[in-house]
Amino acid sequence: MHTDIAPLTARHHGPLKGRLRVPGDKSISHRALILGALAVGETRILGLLEGEDVLNTGKAVRALGARVERHGAREWRVHGVGVGGFAEPAAPLDFGNSGTGCRLMLGAVAGCPIAATFDGDASLRRRPMRRVLEPLERIGAHTLTSSEGRLPLRLAGARDPIPIVFEPPVPSAQLKSAVLLAGLAVPGETIVIEVEATRDHTEKMLVHFGAGVRVEPHGTLGRRITLAGQPELTPRPIVVPADPSSAAFPLVAAVITPGSDVILDGVMLNPLRAGLVATLIEMGALIERVGMRNEGGEEVADLRVRAGALRGVEVPASRAPAMIDEYPVLAVAAAFAEGTTVMRGLKELRVKESDRLAATVALLRANGVTADIAGDDLIVEGSGRAAGGGLVVTHMDHRIAMSALVMGLASEKPVKIDDASFIATSFPGFVELMRSLGADLS
Ligand code: S3P
C-alpha cells in the first residue's frame, strides 16, 4: 500500500530543463496483465507501469490462478490460465485506488463460473459500479452482495454466458472493456456500440492476442465493436509505451514555467489519448513532436516542450474522451493563459478518484485563480499568472496532487498539498523525475 500521509510543497525556482521518460501507460499495463492471465502460456511485458494500481491488478490475477513474476529490471511475465479458466479466489480482491483495475476485472470474472469479492480503498468505495454490473448481469453474472452498487461487492460469474449488444450510457473505456472481457467467454458475438469513441487499447490488444474483433464507424464520433467469443488467446510480447497522462504533468510544468525547455521521450500519442497535446497547441504552447514512430502497436513521439505565452480557448465536449484524465492539469495551464478557457461536458469528472470538477475548482481558487462550474462545464479566467500560496486538499486523488504541484512550480508563492502519497498509484518516481528537471519539491 502507499506510504503514510505526506504533505509536499512546490516552489518556483527557475526554468525546467532536461530530458526524461515517464513510466509505462497505466491503461495498457492493466490490460497486459489481464489478457496475459486469460491467454494460454507465457506473456512477456516490457516497461509495465509499477504503480500501485497496476500492482493491485497483478495481485488480483495471481489470486485467480495466473502466475505473475518480475524478471530483471524491466520485464514481467504472466502465465495465463486461458479464457474462462480463473479459479475462485480465497480472499477478497483489493483494487486499492483503481477504478480501471476493478472494473476491467469485474468483466474478466463475469465470464467465469466462479464468485469473487471486489473491494478497494475509501475513494474506490465511493465510485459507481452499477453501470458495469448492469451489462454483466445481462451476460449472466449475478451480483450477490453490494451496497447500492458500490464496493465491497461479490460477483458470481456466468455459468452459461449470453451474447449481448451493449450501448454504454456514458463514454467510458472501462465500461466497454469490462463487457468485451466478459464477452471472451461468451459463445457468439458480443457487440459494444459507442456513441463517442473512447481509448481503444482493449480492442487493439485483443487483436494482438489473436481474438476476432471487428471495429466499424458508428455515426460521426462513434464505433461499433464486435468480438467473436471463445477465442484461444495466444501470448504475444507487449511493449508498454510512456503514459501520456503522466507525461501531462512535466509537459504542462514546462509550458508554464518561464525559460523551460524539456524533452519527454517516447510518449504515446494514440489519437484517443492525445487531446491535451492538441489543446495546448491550440492555446499557443510550443510543443514539437519529434521522431514519430510505432512502438508496440502505438504511435509514439518525443515531445520537445518550451515555455511560452498561452491564450484561453474553448475545449469542446467531444474532446473529453481523448483527455478525460488531463482536465485538472489543463485547468492549471488555463490559469497561466491570457483570457478565458471553457472546458465543456465534464460530467464524468465527478466520479473519478475524487469529484475532480469540484477538486479542480478548489485547487485553483485556493491559489488566487478565478474558476467556476456552470452545469458540466469548467470555466477558468486566465491572467497569465497565479498567486499561489494555497493548501490544496487532494481527496485521495493522484492527479489533483500532481496538478497542484505543477501549479506551485510556476506560481508566485509556493503551493502545498496535504498528501502526496497517492501519486504512487500512477506515477512512481514523479518527485524524483521532476527534481531532475530542476523542480523545487520538498
Ligand atoms: C481508463 C479509462 C478512463 C480513465 C481511466 C483509465 C482505462 O475512465 O479515466 O484513468 O484504462 O480504460 P473511463 O473510461 O471510465 O472514463
Residues whose N, C-alpha, C, O or C-beta is under 5 A from the ligand:
A	BS01	S3P	S27 T100 P171 S172 A173 Q174 I324 D325
